[in-house]
């Protein structure tokens, strides 16, 4: 099991037995400390993530030593101004050994929420005969005609008989945003059907 915890404004990934150098904490050498700002705990595929911290998550560690890091030199220099300033800084740190990683409910796999399958769009059964040329409807091109065919829409008669629910389903499936009603597809389908009947 591993955990990601925060201390001193930094985040660390740790497992039991790891030795880490963290920002200085106020604890005596040899004492045991509990770090409760746990962001995440994982074991295999089971991962628990907090928001931001995991409720009940605790990383227990033993303080091994306190010390100071390598000196960092800071030099400020301005040319032609006879200005040169030099400083140094050594950051305090604490060395700890991780003795235990625990999380509330650790080891229990959280069930993934089931996504409800959307019911398939059901349209009027396609009439017998060859498919109508849906590209004659304003705003419908070859690509959109293919998408309509994939939904099972091949004929003007199907569009004429659209219910409000079916219009909403097509709008959602093809991201139309009300195009069917805005372009008055049903009226166009009636006119195209009438024109085809007159030609016959």
C-alpha positions in Angstrom: 0.0 0.0 0.0 1.2 3.5 -0.8 0.1 6.9 0.2 0.5 10.5 -1.1 0.5 13.0 1.8 1.3 16.6 2.3 3.5 18.3 4.9 5.4 21.6 4.9 3.7 22.7 1.7 5.0 19.7 -0.3 3.6 16.4 -1.4 5.3 13.0 -0.9 4.6 9.5 -2.1 5.5 6.8 0.5 5.2 3.2 1.4 6.0 1.4 4.6 9.7 1.3 5.2 10.6 4.4 3.1 13.0 7.0 4.5 12.1 10.5 3.5 13.5 13.9 4.0 10.7 16.4 4.6 10.4 20.0 5.8 11.3 20.4 9.5 8.5 19.3 11.9 8.4 20.1 15.6 9.1 16.6 17.0 11.8 15.0 19.1 14.3 12.6 17.6 13.1 9.0 18.0 9.4 10.0 18.5 6.5 8.9 16.4 4.4 11.3 14.4 1.2 11.0 12.5 0.7 12.9 9.3 -3.0 13.2 8.6 -3.0 15.3 5.5 -3.3 12.2 3.2 -4.4 13.0 -0.3 -4.5 9.5 -1.7 -4.1 5.9 -0.7 -3.6 3.0 -3.2 -3.1 -0.7 -3.2 -3.1 -2.3 -6.6 -6.1 -1.3 -8.6 -7.9 0.0 -5.4 -7.3 3.7 -5.2 -8.9 6.1 -2.7 -8.7 9.8 -3.4 -9.6 12.6 -0.9 -11.2 15.9 -1.6 -8.7 17.3 -0.8 -7.8 15.0 2.1 -8.8 11.4 2.7 -11.2 11.0 5.6 -9.5 8.8 8.2 -6.2 8.5 6.2 -3.0 8.6 8.4 0.6 8.0 7.7 2.6 7.1 10.8 6.4 7.8 10.8 9.4 7.7 13.2 11.6 10.8 13.4 15.2 9.7 12.7 17.0 13.0 12.6 16.9 16.8 12.2 19.4 18.7 10.0 20.1 21.4 7.6 20.6 21.1 3.8 23.4 22.2 1.6 24.1 25.9 1.6 22.5 27.9 -1.1 24.4 31.1 -2.0 22.5 34.2 -3.1 24.4 37.0 -4.8 23.0 40.3 -5.9 25.2 42.3 -8.1 24.6 45.5 -10.1 27.2 46.5 -12.6 28.8 49.9 -12.4 27.0 50.7 -9.2 29.6 49.3 -6.7 26.8 47.1 -5.4 27.4 43.5 -4.4 25.5 41.6 -1.8 26.1 38.0 -0.8 23.9 35.8 1.4 23.6 32.1 2.3 20.7 29.9 3.3 20.5 26.3 4.7 17.0 24.8 4.8 16.1 22.8 7.9 14.8 19.3 7.3 13.6 16.2 9.2 14.4 12.7 8.2 11.6 10.2 8.9 10.9 6.5 8.4 7.4 5.5 7.3 6.2 2.8 9.7 2.5 2.5 8.7 0.0 3.7 6.0 -3.6 3.4 6.9 -6.9 4.7 5.3 -10.4 4.4 6.5 -11.9 1.5 4.6 -8.6 0.6 3.0 -8.6 -2.7 1.2 -12.3 -2.4 0.3 -12.9 -1.9 -3.3 -15.3 0.9 -4.0 -18.0 -0.1 -6.5 -18.0 1.9 -9.6 -21.3 3.7 -10.2 -23.3 2.0 -12.9 -24.2 4.1 -15.9 -27.7 3.6 -17.1 -27.9 2.7 -20.7 -30.0 5.1 -22.8 -32.9 3.4 -24.5 -32.4 3.0 -28.2 -34.1 5.5 -30.5 -37.2 3.9 -32.0 -38.6 5.4 -35.2 -41.4 4.6 -37.5 -40.6 1.4 -39.5 -39.0 2.3 -42.8 -41.5 2.0 -45.7 -40.8 -0.5 -48.4 -38.8 0.6 -51.4 -35.6 2.6 -52.0 -34.6 5.2 -49.5 -35.5 8.9 -50.1 -32.9 11.5 -50.9 -32.7 13.1 -47.5 -30.1 15.6 -48.9 -33.0 17.5 -50.4 -33.9 18.7 -46.9 -32.4 22.1 -46.2 -29.2 21.7 -44.2 -28.7 18.0 -44.8 -25.6 17.0 -46.6 -24.0 13.6 -47.4 -22.4 13.3 -44.0 -25.6 14.2 -42.1 -27.6 11.9 -44.3 -25.3 9.0 -43.4 -25.7 9.7 -39.7 -29.5 9.8 -40.1 -29.3 6.4 -41.9 -27.2 5.0 -39.0 -30.1 6.0 -36.7 -32.6 4.1 -39.0 -34.0 7.2 -40.7 -34.2 6.6 -44.5 -37.6 8.1 -45.7 -39.5 11.4 -45.6 -42.5 9.5 -44.1 -40.4 8.7 -41.0 -39.5 12.4 -40.5 -43.2 13.5 -41.1 -44.3 11.1 -38.3 -41.6 12.3 -35.8 -43.0 12.7 -32.2 -41.7 15.4 -29.9 -39.8 12.7 -28.0 -38.1 11.4 -31.2 -37.2 14.9 -32.2 -35.5 15.4 -28.8 -33.7 12.1 -29.2 -32.4 12.9 -32.6 -31.3 16.4 -31.4 -29.4 14.8 -28.6 -27.9 12.0 -30.6 -26.6 14.3 -33.4 -26.1 17.5 -31.3 -28.6 19.4 -33.4 -29.6 21.9 -30.8 -33.2 22.3 -32.2 -32.3 22.2 -35.9 -35.2 19.9 -36.8 -37.8 22.3 -35.6 -35.9 25.4 -36.5 -35.5 24.3 -40.2 -39.0 22.8 -40.1 -37.9 19.4 -41.4 -41.4 17.9 -41.1 -42.9 20.5 -43.4 -40.1 20.1 -45.9 -40.6 16.3 -45.9 -44.3 16.8 -46.6 -43.6 19.1 -49.5 -41.0 16.7 -51.0 -43.4 13.8 -50.6 -46.1 15.7 -52.4 -43.8 16.7 -55.2 -42.6 13.1 -55.7 -46.3 11.9 -55.9 -47.1 14.6 -58.5 -44.1 13.4 -60.7 -45.4 9.9 -60.6 
